[in-house]
Amino acid sequence: MQRFRLKSPQQNVPMPDRGVGSLFTSDKAGEAVDPKNPYYARMIASGELIPADPDDASGGSSKPSKGA
């Protein structure tokens, strides 16, 4: 697992492996995801997800973010 964050915090990116309604956090710390998972690998390759700054990881959450 590696931490990635959204390139554009305004995006709403679902996290289907975390359950219905879970969205990728817009926090700088990002989310811990498996970069080998085809869903996330595609977004990493396209640049939608970028590596999170390790210094910001302490302030983030690995818990799923729930949509409204």
TORGUVO-627271 format. One record per residue: x negated, y, z negated of N, C-alpha, C, O in turn; residue in three letters; residue number from 0. Coordinates in pm, 1 decimal, decimal comma, always signed. Atoms other than C-alpha are relative to their C-alpha. Example, Ala and Ser with C-alpha at 12.3 -4.5 7.8 and 13.67 -1.06 7.14 Angstrom:
BEGIN
<site n_east="-89,0" n_north="-119,0" n_up="+0,0" ca_east="-1230,0" ca_north="-450,0" ca_up="-780,0" c_east="-90,0" c_north="+120,0" c_up="+0,0" o_east="-193,6" o_north="+118,1" o_up="-66,5" r="ALA" k="0"/>
<site n_east="+82,0" n_north="-119,0" n_up="+6,0" ca_east="-1367,0" ca_north="-106,0" ca_up="-714,0" c_east="+77,0" c_north="+109,0" c_up="-73,0" o_east="+26,1" o_north="+219,8" o_up="-89,9" r="SER" k="1"/>
***
This chain:
BEGIN
<site n_east="-85,0" n_north="-117,7" n_up="+0,0" ca_east="+0,0" ca_north="+0,0" ca_up="+0,0" c_east="-89,4" c_north="+123,8" c_up="+0,0" o_east="-191,4" o_north="+130,5" o_up="-68,6" r="MET" k="0"/>
<site n_east="+68,9" n_north="-127,5" n_up="-7,8" ca_east="-115,8" ca_north="+347,9" ca_up="+87,1" c_east="+103,8" c_north="+110,1" c_up="-9,7" o_east="+220,5" o_north="+90,7" o_up="+24,3" r="GLN" k="1"/>
<site n_east="-91,8" n_north="-112,9" n_up="+14,1" ca_east="+35,4" ca_north="+687,4" ca_up="+16,2" c_east="-2,6" c_north="+84,8" c_up="+125,7" o_east="-108,6" o_north="+122,6" o_up="+175,6" r="ARG" k="2"/>
<site n_east="-17,6" n_north="-86,8" n_up="-115,5" ca_east="+169,6" ca_north="+887,9" ca_up="+307,1" c_east="+104,9" c_north="+103,6" c_up="-35,2" o_east="+191,6" o_north="+81,5" o_up="-119,8" r="PHE" k="3"/>
<site n_east="-100,4" n_north="-105,1" n_up="+17,7" ca_east="+364,3" ca_north="+1211,2" ca_up="+322,1" c_east="+52,7" c_north="+40,4" c_up="+136,2" o_east="-6,4" o_north="+8,9" o_up="+239,5" r="ARG" k="4"/>
<site n_east="-59,3" n_north="-48,6" n_up="-124,2" ca_east="+587,0" ca_north="+1369,6" ca_up="+580,8" c_east="-84,0" c_north="+114,8" c_up="+55,7" o_east="-127,2" o_north="+202,2" o_up="-19,4" r="LEU" k="5"/>
<site n_east="+70,2" n_north="-111,2" n_up="-62,6" ca_east="+410,1" ca_north="+1595,6" ca_up="+828,2" c_east="+84,8" c_north="+125,9" c_up="-12,3" o_east="+32,5" o_north="+234,2" o_up="-38,4" r="LYS" k="6"/>
<site n_east="-93,4" n_north="-110,5" n_up="+12,8" ca_east="+718,8" ca_north="+1817,6" ca_up="+821,8" c_east="+94,7" c_north="-28,8" c_up="-116,8" o_east="+180,6" o_north="-116,2" o_up="-105,7" r="SER" k="7"/>
<site n_east="-85,5" n_north="+26,2" n_up="+117,1" ca_east="+884,6" ca_north="+1834,1" ca_up="+477,0" c_east="+149,1" c_north="+18,2" c_up="+25,8" o_east="+231,4" o_north="-26,1" o_up="-54,3" r="PRO" k="8"/>
<site n_east="-141,7" n_north="-20,5" n_up="-31,4" ca_east="+1211,3" ca_north="+1937,8" ca_up="+645,3" c_east="+64,9" c_north="-125,9" c_up="+57,2" o_east="+187,1" o_north="-131,4" o_up="+70,2" r="GLN" k="9"/>
<site n_east="-54,9" n_north="+123,6" n_up="-56,1" ca_east="+1251,9" ca_north="+1588,3" ca_up="+792,5" c_east="+77,4" c_north="-78,6" c_up="-105,2" o_east="+48,4" o_north="-70,3" o_up="-224,5" r="GLN" k="10"/>
<site n_east="-71,0" n_north="+97,0" n_up="+82,8" ca_east="+1497,4" ca_north="+1337,6" ca_up="+649,4" c_east="-30,0" c_north="-136,8" c_up="+59,5" o_east="+27,9" o_north="-176,0" o_up="+160,8" r="ASN" k="11"/>
<site n_east="+42,9" n_north="+130,0" n_up="-51,7" ca_east="+1334,0" ca_north="+999,3" ca_up="+696,6" c_east="+49,9" c_north="-109,3" c_up="-93,5" o_east="+10,3" o_north="-113,9" o_up="-210,0" r="VAL" k="12"/>
<site n_east="-48,9" n_north="+109,8" n_up="+83,4" ca_east="+1519,7" ca_north="+691,8" ca_up="+569,5" c_east="-111,0" c_north="-100,2" c_up="-29,8" o_east="-206,4" o_north="-115,1" o_up="+46,4" r="PRO" k="13"/>
<site n_east="+92,7" n_north="+105,9" n_up="+40,9" ca_east="+1331,4" ca_north="+418,3" ca_up="+386,8" c_east="+81,5" c_north="-128,7" c_up="-14,6" o_east="+122,4" o_north="-163,7" o_up="-125,2" r="MET" k="14"/>
<site n_east="-88,2" n_north="+116,3" n_up="+3,6" ca_east="+1524,7" ca_north="+103,1" ca_up="+479,3" c_east="-46,6" c_north="-112,3" c_up="-92,5" o_east="+34,7" o_north="-193,2" o_up="-137,2" r="PRO" k="15"/>
<site n_east="+50,4" n_north="+103,9" n_up="+89,7" ca_east="+1299,2" ca_north="-118,8" ca_up="+268,3" c_east="+26,6" c_north="+32,0" c_up="-146,8" o_east="-0,8" o_north="-50,8" o_up="-233,6" r="ASP" k="16"/>
<site n_east="-27,0" n_north="-42,0" n_up="+137,5" ca_east="+1405,9" ca_north="+74,2" ca_up="-44,9" c_east="+148,2" c_north="+3,8" c_up="-33,0" o_east="+186,3" o_north="+39,7" o_up="-144,5" r="ARG" k="17"/>
<site n_east="-143,4" n_north="+3,8" n_up="+26,8" ca_east="+1780,8" ca_north="+37,7" ca_up="-9,3" c_east="+76,3" c_north="+111,3" c_up="+69,5" o_east="+18,4" o_north="+209,4" o_up="+116,3" r="GLY" k="18"/>
<site n_east="-88,6" n_north="-94,8" n_up="-67,9" ca_east="+2074,5" ca_north="+226,6" ca_up="+133,6" c_east="-8,9" c_north="+137,0" c_up="-67,4" o_east="-2,7" o_north="+147,9" o_up="-189,8" r="VAL" k="19"/>
<site n_east="+2,3" n_north="-135,8" n_up="+52,1" ca_east="+2048,7" ca_north="+602,9" ca_up="+95,9" c_east="-135,9" c_north="+49,1" c_up="-45,5" o_east="-148,5" o_north="+164,5" o_up="-86,4" r="GLY" k="20"/>
<site n_east="+133,0" n_north="-41,4" n_up="+43,1" ca_east="+1677,2" ca_north="+609,0" ca_up="+13,3" c_east="-68,8" c_north="+78,3" c_up="+111,2" o_east="-75,6" o_north="+34,1" o_up="+225,9" r="SER" k="21"/>
<site n_east="+68,9" n_north="-85,8" n_up="-95,2" ca_east="+1488,8" ca_north="+890,8" ca_up="+182,7" c_east="-143,8" c_north="+22,0" c_up="-44,6" o_east="-174,6" o_north="+23,0" o_up="-163,7" r="LEU" k="22"/>
<site n_east="+140,0" n_north="-29,9" n_up="+26,3" ca_east="+1118,1" ca_north="+960,3" ca_up="+210,2" c_east="-6,8" c_north="+133,6" c_up="-72,2" o_east="+56,9" o_north="+229,9" o_up="-29,4" r="PHE" k="23"/>
<site n_east="+10,2" n_north="-123,9" n_up="+75,9" ca_east="+1025,8" ca_north="+1225,5" ca_up="-45,4" c_east="-71,2" c_north="+108,3" c_up="+80,6" o_east="-158,0" o_north="+77,8" o_up="+162,4" r="THR" k="24"/>
<site n_east="+68,1" n_north="-111,3" n_up="-65,3" ca_east="+922,2" ca_north="+1569,5" ca_up="+77,9" c_east="-116,8" c_north="+49,0" c_up="-85,6" o_east="-186,4" o_north="+143,4" o_up="-48,2" r="SER" k="25"/>
<site n_east="+108,1" n_north="-34,4" n_up="+91,3" ca_east="+676,2" ca_north="+1588,7" ca_up="-213,1" c_east="-136,4" c_north="-20,8" c_up="+65,7" o_east="-152,5" o_north="-113,7" o_up="+144,8" r="ASP" k="26"/>
<site n_east="+135,1" n_north="+11,4" n_up="-55,3" ca_east="+307,5" ca_north="+1640,2" ca_up="-123,1" c_east="-65,6" c_north="-133,4" c_up="-34,5" o_east="-150,4" o_north="-182,2" o_up="+40,3" r="LYS" k="27"/>
<site n_east="+58,7" n_north="+127,8" n_up="+42,1" ca_east="+221,8" ca_north="+1320,4" ca_up="-311,9" c_east="+45,3" c_north="-114,4" c_up="+89,3" o_east="-19,9" o_north="-218,7" o_up="+94,9" r="ALA" k="28"/>
<site n_east="-48,9" n_north="+101,2" n_up="-92,9" ca_east="+426,9" ca_north="+1123,7" ca_up="-60,2" c_east="+54,7" c_north="-123,6" c_up="-68,0" o_east="+96,9" o_north="-120,6" o_up="-183,6" r="GLY" k="29"/>
<site n_east="-52,8" n_north="+129,3" n_up="+45,2" ca_east="+532,4" ca_north="+762,1" ca_up="-98,2" c_east="-102,7" c_north="-107,6" c_up="+30,1" o_east="-178,2" o_north="-97,6" o_up="+126,8" r="GLU" k="30"/>
<site n_east="+85,3" n_north="+116,3" n_up="-25,3" ca_east="+342,3" ca_north="+436,4" ca_up="-125,4" c_east="+74,4" c_north="-91,7" c_up="+96,5" o_east="+182,9" o_north="-141,0" o_up="+65,8" r="ALA" k="31"/>
<site n_east="-61,0" n_north="+86,8" n_up="-100,3" ca_east="+418,0" ca_north="+235,4" ca_up="+188,5" c_east="-105,3" c_north="-95,0" c_up="+55,2" o_east="-225,4" o_north="-71,1" o_up="+42,2" r="VAL" k="32"/>
<site n_east="+87,9" n_north="+95,9" n_up="-65,8" ca_east="+271,0" ca_north="-62,2" ca_up="+370,5" c_east="-21,4" c_north="+46,8" c_up="+143,3" o_east="+71,7" o_north="+41,5" o_up="+223,8" r="ASP" k="33"/>
<site n_east="+22,3" n_north="-49,9" n_up="-135,7" ca_east="+105,8" ca_north="+80,5" ca_up="+683,7" c_east="+7,3" c_north="-108,4" c_up="+107,1" o_east="+8,0" o_north="-77,3" o_up="+226,2" r="PRO" k="34"/>
<site n_east="-14,4" n_north="+109,8" n_up="-96,2" ca_east="+133,1" ca_north="-264,9" ca_up="+846,0" c_east="+146,1" c_north="-30,6" c_up="+30,8" o_east="+176,2" o_north="-105,1" o_up="+124,0" r="LYS" k="35"/>
<site n_east="-142,6" n_north="+15,9" n_up="-25,5" ca_east="+511,7" ca_north="-253,9" ca_up="+824,3" c_east="+29,4" c_north="+71,0" c_up="+131,5" o_east="-0,4" o_north="+189,7" o_up="+144,8" r="ASN" k="36"/>
<site n_east="-22,8" n_north="-61,2" n_up="-132,0" ca_east="+621,9" ca_north="-191,6" ca_up="+1185,4" c_east="+76,7" c_north="+132,3" c_up="-5,0" o_east="+49,3" o_north="+222,1" o_up="+74,6" r="PRO" k="37"/>
<site n_east="-78,8" n_north="-122,7" n_up="+11,8" ca_east="+871,0" ca_north="+76,4" ca_up="+1078,2" c_east="-90,2" c_north="+118,3" c_up="-34,2" o_east="-85,2" o_north="+222,4" o_up="+31,4" r="TYR" k="38"/>
<site n_east="+89,5" n_north="-107,1" n_up="+42,1" ca_east="+608,5" ca_north="+284,6" ca_up="+898,2" c_east="-118,5" c_north="+14,5" c_up="+95,0" o_east="-165,2" o_north="+126,1" o_up="+118,2" r="TYR" k="39"/>
<site n_east="+113,4" n_north="-4,8" n_up="-93,4" ca_east="+327,5" ca_north="+194,4" ca_up="+1141,4" c_east="+32,1" c_north="+88,6" c_up="+120,1" o_east="-54,0" o_north="+162,6" o_up="+167,6" r="ALA" k="40"/>
<site n_east="-40,7" n_north="-83,4" n_up="-113,0" ca_east="+523,5" ca_north="+359,2" ca_up="+1423,3" c_east="-5,0" c_north="+147,5" c_up="-37,5" o_east="-52,7" o_north="+229,8" o_up="+40,7" r="ARG" k="41"/>
<site n_east="-0,2" n_north="-139,9" n_up="+42,2" ca_east="+567,0" ca_north="+680,3" ca_up="+1225,7" c_east="-140,5" c_north="+51,1" c_up="-30,7" o_east="-170,0" o_north="+168,9" o_up="-10,2" r="MET" k="42"/>
<site n_east="+139,4" n_north="-37,9" n_up="+24,1" ca_east="+201,3" ca_north="+681,5" ca_up="+1122,1" c_east="-68,8" c_north="+25,5" c_up="+134,0" o_east="-139,6" o_north="+124,9" o_up="+150,1" r="ILE" k="43"/>
<site n_east="+62,2" n_north="-13,8" n_up="-132,1" ca_east="+91,5" ca_north="+630,2" ca_up="+1484,3" c_east="+46,9" c_north="+126,1" c_up="+72,4" o_east="-31,1" o_north="+188,6" o_up="+144,3" r="ALA" k="44"/>
<site n_east="-53,8" n_north="-117,8" n_up="-68,4" ca_east="+318,2" ca_north="+911,9" ca_up="+1607,1" c_east="-34,5" c_north="+130,5" c_up="-72,6" o_east="-13,1" o_north="+239,1" o_up="-18,7" r="SER" k="45"/>
<site n_east="+37,2" n_north="-118,9" n_up="+75,5" ca_east="+193,7" ca_north="+1150,7" ca_up="+1338,2" c_east="+109,6" c_north="+55,0" c_up="-88,8" o_east="+91,1" o_north="+158,7" o_up="-152,4" r="GLY" k="46"/>
<site n_east="-108,6" n_north="-45,9" n_up="+87,2" ca_east="+527,2" ca_north="+1183,3" ca_up="+1156,6" c_east="-37,5" c_north="-15,8" c_up="-146,5" o_east="+1,6" o_north="+65,4" o_up="-230,4" r="GLU" k="47"/>
<site n_east="+50,9" n_north="+22,9" n_up="+134,9" ca_east="+362,2" ca_north="+1039,1" ca_up="+844,4" c_east="-150,2" c_north="+20,9" c_up="+3,2" o_east="-219,0" o_north="-29,8" o_up="+91,9" r="LEU" k="48"/>
<site n_east="+143,3" n_north="-23,9" n_up="+9,4" ca_east="+17,7" ca_north="+1159,2" ca_up="+740,5" c_east="-47,7" c_north="-41,0" c_up="-139,0" o_east="+31,4" o_north="-41,3" o_up="-233,3" r="ILE" k="49"/>
<site n_east="+48,1" n_north="+41,2" n_up="+131,8" ca_east="-205,9" ca_north="+1042,3" ca_up="+455,4" c_east="+22,8" c_north="+108,8" c_up="-103,9" o_east="+0,5" o_north="+227,3" o_up="-78,9" r="PRO" k="50"/>
<site n_east="-21,9" n_north="-93,4" n_up="+110,2" ca_east="-116,3" ca_north="+1201,2" ca_up="+124,5" c_east="-134,3" c_north="+32,2" c_up="-64,8" o_east="-225,9" o_north="-50,0" o_up="-63,6" r="ALA" k="51"/>
<site n_east="+120,5" n_north="-40,9" n_up="+71,0" ca_east="-382,0" ca_north="+1392,5" ca_up="-66,8" c_east="-5,5" c_north="-78,4" c_up="-131,4" o_east="+88,4" o_north="-72,3" o_up="-210,8" r="ASP" k="52"/>
<site n_east="+9,1" n_north="+79,3" n_up="+123,2" ca_east="-506,4" ca_north="+1160,8" ca_up="-345,0" c_east="+14,3" c_north="+85,4" c_up="-125,7" o_east="+60,8" o_north="+36,0" o_up="-228,4" r="PRO" k="53"/>
<site n_east="-11,9" n_north="-87,6" n_up="+116,7" ca_east="-519,1" ca_north="+1460,5" ca_up="-581,1" c_east="+145,1" c_north="+30,8" c_up="-33,7" o_east="+176,1" o_north="+65,2" o_up="-147,8" r="ASP" k="54"/>
<site n_east="-142,0" n_north="-26,3" n_up="+22,8" ca_east="-142,8" ca_north="+1505,6" ca_up="-539,8" c_east="+75,7" c_north="-124,7" c_up="-45,0" o_east="+191,5" o_north="-114,8" o_up="-85,4" r="ASP" k="55"/>
<site n_east="-69,0" n_north="+126,4" n_up="+28,3" ca_east="-61,2" ca_north="+1137,7" ca_up="-606,8" c_east="+51,7" c_north="-7,8" c_up="-142,5" o_east="+152,9" o_north="-73,4" o_up="-167,0" r="ALA" k="56"/>
<site n_east="-44,2" n_north="+8,0" n_up="+139,0" ca_east="-31,5" ca_north="+1186,7" ca_up="-982,5" c_east="+133,3" c_north="+69,9" c_up="-22,4" o_east="+204,9" o_north="+38,2" o_up="-117,3" r="SER" k="57"/>
<site n_east="-125,1" n_north="-72,6" n_up="+17,1" ca_east="+260,7" ca_north="+1424,4" ca_up="-934,8" c_east="+114,9" c_north="-60,4" c_up="+76,4" o_east="+228,4" o_north="-14,6" o_up="+63,8" r="GLY" k="58"/>
<site n_east="-104,7" n_north="+57,8" n_up="-84,2" ca_east="+453,0" ca_north="+1203,2" ca_up="-694,2" c_east="+72,7" c_north="-113,1" c_up="-67,6" o_east="+47,0" o_north="-145,3" o_up="-183,6" r="GLY" k="59"/>
<site n_east="-79,7" n_north="+109,1" n_up="+50,7" ca_east="+695,5" ca_north="+921,6" ca_up="-739,6" c_east="-2,0" c_north="-113,6" c_up="+101,3" o_east="+16,8" o_north="-91,7" o_up="+220,9" r="SER" k="60"/>
<site n_east="-7,3" n_north="+114,9" n_up="-89,3" ca_east="+678,1" ca_north="+572,8" ca_up="-597,6" c_east="+141,0" c_north="-56,3" c_up="-1,4" o_east="+170,8" o_north="-153,1" o_up="+68,6" r="SER" k="61"/>
<site n_east="-139,4" n_north="+42,1" n_up="+3,7" ca_east="+1046,3" ca_north="+535,8" ca_up="-683,7" c_east="+71,0" c_north="+52,7" c_up="+123,6" o_east="+36,4" o_north="+159,3" o_up="+174,5" r="LYS" k="62"/>
<site n_east="-73,4" n_north="-48,4" n_up="-117,5" ca_east="+1287,3" ca_north="+564,7" ca_up="-395,0" c_east="+74,0" c_north="+128,3" c_up="-29,1" o_east="+124,8" o_north="+147,6" o_up="-139,6" r="PRO" k="63"/>
<site n_east="-76,7" n_north="-123,0" n_up="+10,9" ca_east="+1444,5" ca_north="+903,2" ca_up="-337,7" c_east="+139,9" c_north="-26,6" c_up="+51,6" o_east="+156,0" o_north="-82,9" o_up="+159,8" r="SER" k="64"/>
<site n_east="-137,8" n_north="+23,8" n_up="-40,7" ca_east="+1822,2" ca_north="+891,6" ca_up="-319,8" c_east="+54,5" c_north="+118,6" c_up="+77,1" o_east="+34,6" o_north="+233,7" o_up="+38,0" r="LYS" k="65"/>
<site n_east="-64,4" n_north="-104,8" n_up="-78,4" ca_east="+2008,4" ca_north="+1087,4" ca_up="-57,0" c_east="+125,2" c_north="+48,0" c_up="-69,9" o_east="+175,3" o_north="-17,1" o_up="-161,5" r="GLY" k="66"/>
<site n_east="-119,1" n_north="-57,8" n_up="+64,3" ca_east="+2302,0" ca_north="+1305,4" ca_up="-148,3" c_east="+124,7" c_north="-73,1" c_up="+39,6" o_east="+233,8" o_north="-37,8" o_up="-5,2" r="ALA" k="67"/>
***
